[in-house]
Amino acid sequence: MTSKSTCRSRLMSGKTCLVTGATAGIGRVTALELAHMGATVVVAGRDPAKCALIASDIREESGNPDVEFLVADLSSQEKVRRLANEFREQHQRLDVLVNNAGAIHMSRQKSIDGIEMTFAVNHLSYFLLTNLLLDVLFASAPARVVNVASTVHKKAKIDLFDIHAPRHYLGFRAYSRSKLCNLLFTYELARRLEGTGVTANALHPGLVASNIMTNNGILGRFLNMLLGIRGISVEAGALTTVYAASSPEMDGVSGKYLDKKMIVRSSARSFDEAQAAALWELSASLTGIPAETSIPSPTAG
């Protein structure tokens, strides 16, 4: 008789997954669950010691020896490029890319590239890393890109003239704008990838009791405490990410937004194709990525 846990351990066998922001919160749980399912899992984070510890912990908890780590500060485009290069040096396939890393900065900060930090981490790192690894995703098709967004995108509207360097800065507004960018990027990516066997979807994990506000001093610790009181567990928060990354029900599904493992409708602004195309052009300009997606030609079978 086959147990439920045995079925789970085989679901992702032979597949390789890269999870960013995987040293804490829903990223760590996502990496752990994919490891439980038998995947080769690469966790990515900023702190080398923490990355090594989390990878070791996941190997022990899951019983899966194929858990590795790569180190990158995703606010730096140079480090994102190094992450992509190191991944392709070590792996020939990428079945699932989970863009999970995210941050909220209550006060204005700039990345090393001179870009507003929340936009740099929460959107540009998704855009750049995905584009740098598209050829590996194509070679591994069917493959999936999973972007962790948020329901706060519904409160946002963006001005592409200053989103990367806003004239007036408010932390939560910058965060909600970056999450709207996640949706615009996901839908535009799905349109560009149509017919390639690579899908792109976004999701809302829920109001999760995480430490996302830690980098904001005393205020951040207070807000984290409120999240701990009102938020759901990181295990519950990771359910939709794991579902989008692994469920057979998501085979071939692309350009969708999920909440509680169900496809739901995102805001009207997120479906603005003209703005999505303009955001893609801006992101390409800011990162030095060609604006046109390079789609591989079908090979003769």
N, C-alpha and C positions, 0 to 999 in steps of 0.2 A: 504493500500500500504506500502510495506517495504522499508525504506530508506536505502541508501548506508551505512550511519553511523551505523544504527541498525544492518545491516549484519556484519559490521566490529566488532561491540561490541560482537557478538556471536561467532566469529570465534575461539577464544581460551578459551571459557567458559569451566570451569572445569579442565583446565590445569594449571600446576605449572611450572614457569620459573625462573631460576637463571641467573642473568646477572652480570658478574664481570666488574669492572671499570665503574660502572653505575652512578657515581656522576657527570659526565661531558661528553661533547662531544657526540660521536655517541652511547656510552653506555647508557647515560641518555635518549636520544631520543628512542633508542631501547626499554628500559624499559617502557617508556611512551606509545609507540605505542602498546606494548603487553598488557599493562594495559587497553588501550582503547578497545582492542579486547576481554576483559573480563577475562584475565588470572590472576591467583594469581602470583604476581611478587615479587621476592626477589632481592633487589639491594645489591651489595657488593662493599665496598670501604674501604679506609684506615682510613678516618677521621670520628669519631663517630658523631660529630656535623653536618658535611656535609651530611653524610648518612641519619641522621634523617630528615634534612631539605629537601633533595631531595625526600625521600619517602613521606613526607607530601605534597610536591608540586605536585608529580605525582598523589597522591590520589585526590587532589583538582582538578587538570587539567583534569583527566580522569573520575572523578566521580566514581572511583573504590576503595572501601575501602580495598581491599585485596592486599595492597602493603606494604611490610615489608623490613627490612634491616638487614644485618649482616656486622660486621666490621672485616676486615682482611688486613694485609699488605702481599700481595702475594709474596713478595721477600723472606719471611720467611717460610720455610717448616712447622715449628711448627704452624704458624698462618693459613696456608692452611689446615692443618689437623684439627685445631680447627674449621675453617669455615665449613668443611665437616661434622664434628661431630655435630655442632650446627644446621646445616641444617637438618640432618637426625633426630635430636631430635624433630624438629618442624614440619617436613613434611614427609609424607609416600610415596609421589610420586614426580618424577621430569620428566616432559615431554620434557623440553628443557633446556639444559645447553649452555649458550652463553659465551664462553671464549673470552672476549673482552679486558681485561686490558692489557695495553702495555706502554712501555716507551723507550725513547732514551737517552742514557748517552754519552755525547761527551767526557768526561774524564773517565778513568777506575775507576770503583767502584766495591766493593765486597759486596755480600749479607751477612747477619749474618751467613749463612752457609758456607762462604768462596768461593762462586761461583760468577763469573762475573755477574754483576747485570742485564744487558740486557738479557742475556741468562736465568737467574734465573726467571725473571718476565715474559718475552715474550714466553718462551718455557716451562720451568720446571713447572711453575704454571699451565699451561694448562694440561700438562701430569699428574701431581700429583692430581689435583682436579678431573679431569675426572676419573682417576682410582679409587680414593677413593669413588666416587659416582656411579660407574658402577652398583652396585647391585640395587640401587634405580632406575636407568635408566632402567635396565632389568625388574624390577617389574612394571614399568610404560609403557612398550612397547605397541604400537609403540612410540618411543622417539627419540630425536634428539640431537646431539652434533654439535654446530656451532662454528668454530674457525675463528676469524678475523685475516687474514694474510695481505699480501700486494704485489703489483706487483713488489716491489723492490727485492723480492726473486729471480727474474730472473737474477739479477746481482751477485748473491752469489754463492760461492762454500764453502764447509766446510771441515775442518780437524777435525775429531772426537777425535784426540789425544789431542787437546788443545782448543776446542771450549768453554769449561767451564772455562778455565783459559788461554786465548791467550797470546802468547809470545809478540806479537806486537798488540797494541790496536788502532783501529780507530772507532769512534763512529758510523758513518753511516755503516761501514762494519759490525760491530757487530749487528746492527739493521737488515740489509739485511740478514745476516746469520740466525738470530733468526726467520725471516719470512720464510726462506727456511725450517727451522726446523718445523714450523707450518704445511707446506705442507707435508713433510715427515711423520710427526706424524699423520696427518689426514688420509693419504692414508693407513698407516700401521694399524691405529685404525679401519678403514673401513674394511680392510681385516680380521682382528681379530673378528669383530662384525658381519660378514656376517651370515645371518640366524637367528639373535637374535631379530630382530625388532627394533634395535637401529641403527640409521644412523649417519654418521660423514661426514661433509662437511666443506670446507674452502672458504673464500671469500676475495676479494679486495674491500674495501669500497670507493676507489677513493682518490684523493689528497684532504683531508678534512681540512678546516680552523678551526683547533682545537688548544688547548694549550698544545700539547704533548711535546713541547720543554721547558716548563716552568722551569723545574728543572735544566736548564743549564745556569743560570745567565743571564748576559747581552746578550751573544750570543744567548741564548734560546729565549729571548724576541724579538730580531731582527728577528730570524727565524720564530717565531710565527707571526710576523707582515707580513712577506713575504707569509706565508700560508694564512693569512687573505686576502691578495691581490689576490693571484693566486688560492687558494683552493675553493672547493665547500662548501656549507653550511653543518652543521652537520646533518640537516634534510635529505638532499640529500645523504649524506654519509651513513646514517643508513638504507636507503631503501633496500639494498641488504641483510643486516643482518636480518632485519625484514622479508624479503621474505624467506630467508633460514630457519628462525625459525618457520614461521607460514603458509606459502603458501601450500594449498592442492596439488599444482603442484610438491612439493618436497616430497610428501609421497613416502616412499620406495627408494628415490634417495640417494645414498651414494658414498663416495669416489670421490666427484667432487669439482671443483674450480669454483666459480662464480664471475662475474664482471657485474655490471649493470643488475642484476637479470637474467643473462644468463650464462649457463655453457660454460666455455672457457677452453683452454688448458694452463696448467702451464708449467714451464720450463722443459727441458729434465731431468735435475738433480733431480727434485722433484719426478720423477718416478723410481729412483734408489732403487729397493727393498732391495738390499743388504745393502745400506747405511741407509735406513729407519729402517731395523731390527737392525743394529748396533747402531743407535741413540736410539732406544727403549731400548736396553740392557744398554747403557750408562746411560740413564735417570733413568732406574730402579735402577741401582747401586747407582746413586747420591741421590736418594730419598728413597731408602729402600723398594721400591715396588717390589713384585714378578715379574720376567721377563715374566712369562707365564700368559696370561689373563685368569681369571677364568670365564668361560662361564657356566651359569646355565643349568642344564639338563632339557629337556622338561618335563612338568608335565602332568600326565594323565588327559584328559579332561572328 
